[in-house]
Each structure stands twice: as structure tokens, then as C-alpha cells.
Amino acid sequence: MSNKLKNVSLRLFRQYLTSKGLKCIRTNGGHEIWAGASVARPIVLQSHVDPIPEFIVRNSLRTLQVSAEDFYQYKISQN
């Protein structure tokens, strides 16, 4: 399963967050803060790191309370 989350582009992950109802509420330095009603805490992305490291994707999915499989299905549908 881990190879499904490698090399996730920043653009694709932003689209995924938007599809889950999150919005970029602010930027601070090289970081984007994403929040929405469905998450208990904001998700922070480094806007200058592309592709996003796998551990950041995993932590973000955990915060969203979605499975890696859900993201993988989204990734396939976008290609």
C-alpha cells in the first residue's frame, strides 16, 4: 500500500482536500493551512515541497479520517 502514496503532487493533493470540503484559510511563510468543518484540526502543507512526502500524506489522511484506499481511488479517477 505504501507505493500508492508516494510521489503525490502538491496540485493533486490540493484538489483532493478541496473535494473533501477543505479550504486554504491562510498561508504563513512556505506553509498552507487547510481547514474545514469536517476536520478537528487544520492540515498544514509545505507549499515549496513537491511531491509531498508520504508521511505528510498519511498524517493528513488520518486527520481527515479517510483511508489511503479512498485517496488512491481519487488519484486513479484524476488520471
C-alpha positions in Angstrom: 0.0 0.0 0.0 2.8 2.4 0.7 3.7 2.8 -3.0 0.2 4.2 -3.6 1.0 7.2 -1.5 4.5 8.0 -3.0 5.0 10.9 -5.4 1.8 12.7 -4.7 1.9 16.0 -6.4 1.0 19.1 -4.5 -1.6 20.1 -7.1 -3.4 16.7 -6.8 -3.4 16.8 -3.0 -4.8 20.3 -3.0 -7.6 19.1 -5.4 -8.3 16.2 -3.0 -8.5 18.5 0.0 -10.9 20.8 -1.9 -13.0 17.8 -2.9 -13.3 16.9 0.9 -14.6 20.3 1.7 -11.5 21.9 3.0 -10.2 25.4 2.1 -6.9 27.0 2.3 -7.6 29.5 5.1 -4.2 31.1 5.2 -0.6 30.9 4.2 2.3 31.5 6.5 5.8 31.6 5.0 6.1 28.5 2.9 3.1 26.7 4.6 -0.6 26.5 3.6 -3.1 25.9 6.4 -6.2 23.9 5.3 -9.3 23.7 7.4 -13.0 22.8 7.2 -16.0 21.7 9.2 -15.1 18.0 8.8 -11.7 18.2 10.5 -10.8 18.6 14.2 -7.5 20.3 13.4 -6.0 22.0 10.4 -3.8 20.3 7.8 -0.5 22.0 7.1 1.2 21.6 3.8 4.6 23.0 2.7 3.9 24.9 -0.5 7.5 24.6 -1.7 7.9 20.8 -1.4 6.6 18.9 -4.4 6.0 15.9 -4.4 4.6 15.7 -0.9 6.4 13.2 1.4 4.5 10.0 2.1 4.4 10.6 5.9 2.7 14.0 5.4 0.0 12.4 3.2 -0.6 9.6 5.7 -0.9 12.1 8.6 -3.2 14.3 6.6 -5.4 11.3 5.7 -5.5 10.3 9.3 -6.6 13.8 10.3 -9.3 13.6 7.6 -10.4 10.2 8.9 -10.3 8.6 5.5 -8.4 5.6 4.3 -5.4 5.5 2.0 -7.6 3.5 -0.4 -10.1 6.4 -0.6 -7.3 8.7 -1.7 -5.9 6.1 -4.1 -9.3 5.8 -5.8 -9.4 9.6 -6.1 -5.9 9.6 -7.6 -6.9 7.0 -10.2 -10.0 8.9 -11.2 -8.0 12.0 -11.8 -5.5 10.3 -14.2 
